[in-house]
Amino acid sequence: MPYLSPAASVCKMASVVSYVGLVLCLFAASNGQYVYEEPLLYGTFPSDFRWGVATSAYQVSSFQLQSGRALVLSDSSLKIEGGYNADGKGQSIWDTFCQVNGNIVDGTDGTVACDSYNKYEEDARMIRDMGFTNYRFSISWTRILPNGVGAENAAGIQYYKKLIAALKANGITPVATLYHWDLPQALQDQGGWLNPDVALWFEEYARVCFREFGDDVSVDTFH
């Protein structure tokens, strides 16, 4: 039986679940049992629906315009933050993956990308000027705990506090994702998500995030 990496296994499982769901919906429809119960699908939005934009620490495209810089709103394979080793940040699995020759066809990496680590105030103003009131961003685990567990990185914690403050100053509700596929390389070297201790590692990281940001961020997600 061919070996599947953890990521490939998750993707395969998600595909199977989606396929099964589609089959069940089609079966129900063919038997006259389907009920149009979700008005969101048919041209209306709830009065309290939240419009916003989203990025993630290592999965957002970046590009340059001749007139300057652009904030991109779609997932891809690079960081929005940049600053991959700035102010004590540790290495994530994406940092090390992109450093291996041949892993990325054109050699692109996320060392700078959109450079939101240095331009977060500009990003907040751009979101405001586009008329959005919510911004979902992800927190880089290795910017908080460079080795995944243990010593905390005060500069990394301060960065997210400044980002959150800038968002709020521009009338934008911050929505934080605690994990978006950028596991600390130090933990991957110990087995990563296949190591049962990963639950304890994540708990330690999450506790730091909730302690430092919990009073300012009301919505948290996990990918």
C-alpha positions, 0 to 999 in steps of 0.5 A: 500500500503506498505511503500517504503523508499526514497532509495527503491523508487529511486531503484524501479524507476531506475528499471522501467526506465531501463526496459522500455528502454530495451523494447523500444530497443527490439521493435526498433530492431524487426522493423529493426529500430535499428542503431549501432550508438555507436562505443564504444560498438564495440571494439573501444574507442575514442582517448580522452577516459579517463581511471581511477579508482573510489571510494566513501567515504562510498561505497568501500570495504576494505580488508587486504592482508598478505603482507599489504594493498590493494586499492579496485576498486569496490563498496560495503558498507564501506568507503575508507576514514575511519576516521569516526569521525576524526578532527571534522567530523560529523555523516552521515546516514551510520555512524549511520546505521552501529552502530545499532546492526543487521543492518550489518550481521557481524557487519562490519563498516566503521570506519577505512576501507581502511584508505585513510584519513591517507594514501591518498599519498600512494593511489595516488602512487598506482593509478599512478603505475597501469597506470591510469591517472584519479581518481574519489573520493567522498567528505564526506558532513559531513567532510566539514560541520559536521552538514550539514549546518553552521559551516565549518570544516577547517581540513576536507577541508584541507584533500581534498586539500591535496588529490587533491594535491597528485593526481596532483603530481602523474599526476592524474586528480581528479574527485570529486563526491559531494554526494554519499549516505552519507547524514549528520545525522543532516539533516536526523533528519530534514526529509532528502531528503523529506524536501524541504529545502534539496535543500538549504542545498545542495546548501550551501554545494556545494558552499563551495566545489566549493569555496575551490576545484573548481580551482583544480577539473574540473569535478564534479558529483552527485549520 
